[in-house]
């Protein structure tokens, strides 16, 4: 027994409800006002008791996805069904019925349906869109409902406005869509053939036209494949014929008209004329003809006879042979005839296709299903072994290179030197690119023991020169000992076919003994540029590698305590440095002669104590006055007057920068370095200079300085002369404390 609707005994069914509107029961239909309450819901949009509202949206399964509108979920999705219709023919002289084929398109987004009939050529029926897109109602008695997706399936019939359409197939998308909805899609049904089309096809096959005017429409092929070309890499091996060789070719096959062109790849300096085309673009016959055809002989039509007045009636003035009795059949190459490894006939030449490009591979893969595109190996056969060419031995006339050039060609040509090496290693600015070494003769003659030589190695061309400095009252003439030339290594025969080996720059370093034309020279030292060059190129001069040299000292780590004691005993004043000779005696004794002279010099240069090379004040003043004398500069009083004008406070001093500016304005004939040195000598702690004292000291008339002694030049000067002989030692003092820290780990006390 239900409870009465009394307060406290009923449930509030409107809890949470927000819509309480009442639907409109009056409306307009064809501009006539009428009652439409049967299709309107009740209060709040809820259906009344026993009311059945027609659906307004597409029916689709309620899944786990987002609740989106159907016009969004099924946008641009169309179900396609293939159907046919049996239509009765009024005139039954030929057939009783016709079969018409249709395409039924169903749009799930709004349940609309469209029916199209594909056009058939010469069918005599109006075709195209049979039913435009809209919602279609079900046949009676369910005309108040519309077709949904569940009404369609393969093998079923649908009725559209009294016309029965039989569905016999659908596309893949439609089949998958229905399967996801849970609909079991039936297999395709065989479609009957239209009897009228069958009869018409049989008639056309039996009938032969009286005049065979055949039309060859190639526009479709042209529009589809215009600009698409297959490219094959080819080889024509003509090495078997006289003066023949292997020719690299590129074959282009034009898909738009089935023509072929071939280009030839000519290597550089091949000796052949540069031809653009090996074969002009045309159709290539498979079997080259044995004779030349006359113009008009190869044609698709054969003219039997002419009739009528050609001047008045030129259109119908000839008869054609419909049987084509005199037609010349000629088969041309197609794209299906070309593949990798195939040899084609190019007018009698056997051309091998060994590779192709990526577009060609994709074309054959999509059209013919070919997957294997392995390139064919077409390496040339190994050439026969070359006969070793023997040259006659050197005869002693001229250089070995010139004598060899006479044997290479009929017309002698000069020997080509290494121009790149010459440009890279030629003198440039302050870099001479000359390695100079201080050497002595390694001989037992007492008179030659004290002779000193300068050996210069020119990196530009590998030549060597030896110069002996001139010493007065030495009994030796001195001067050029060996002119600049290349020096052969000892122990080589003079008259031989091969070129001689000459000394290289890597074979010169301090401590080595070199044999220069029978004279043994021991290299004692090198100039600063040579030592720096060797340290910068440790790959060629391993003895100048500091890390490698220091590692040899670290190998004697077991005697580190003894080494520390010896250095401390040698440094009595605790200055943490010793002189060069003491450092050399200790290190050479400690390493038992494992270090070469070049390695020891590298270590000594690294730990040397820098020397002060700043010139004294008198020398700078004398050098400045020499400049003033040469340029006749005497405007010191005017400069002092200008400085007094700048000195407004009358302190007799000016800042250094102002003095420098005035010197520049009066154009003092001094270099920037010399002027900076002079100003630094006279400035005080506040960066100011007493200008009267400064310019009075520079005045060479009032305060002349002693004249500088001219540098004594050697009597014989040339580019091989080493002006200013190097010091016997590379440094005066060596920082042994840092050396010990790097080798044995000494800590500062």
Protein Blocks (a to p, Z undefined) as FASTA:
>chain_A
ZZdddehiaccfkgoiabfcdcdfbdceehiacdfklmpccehhiacehiacddfbdcdd
ddfbdcddfklmmgoiacddddddddddfblmlbmbdcddddddddfknopacdddddde
hklpaedjfbdcdddddddfklmbccdfklgcehiacdeehiacddfbdcfklmmmmmmn
opacdddddddddfklmmmmmmmmmpccfblcddddfklmmmmmgoiacdddddddfklp
ghiacddddddddfklopacddddddehklpacdfblbdcddddfbdcfbdcdehkaccb
dcfbdedjfklmmmlmcccdfklmmbccdddddfklgcehiacdeehiacddfbdcfklm
mmmmmmnopablcdcdfbdcdddddddddddddehiajfklmmmmmmpmbdcdddddfkl
mmmmmcehjbnopacdddddddfbfklmmpccdddddfknopacddddddehklpnghjf
bdcdddddehiafbdfbdcddddfklgcehiacdeehiacddfbdcfklmmmmmmmmmlm
mmlpmklmmmmmmmmmmmmmmmmmmmmmmmmnonopacfklmmmmmmmmnnomacfklmm
mmmmmmpccddfbdcfklmmmmmmmmmmmnopaklmmmmmmmmmmmmnonopacfklmmm
mmmmnopabdfklmmmmmmmmpcfkopacfklmmmmmmmklmccdddddddddfbdcfkb
cghiadfbfbfbdcfklmmmmmnopacZZ
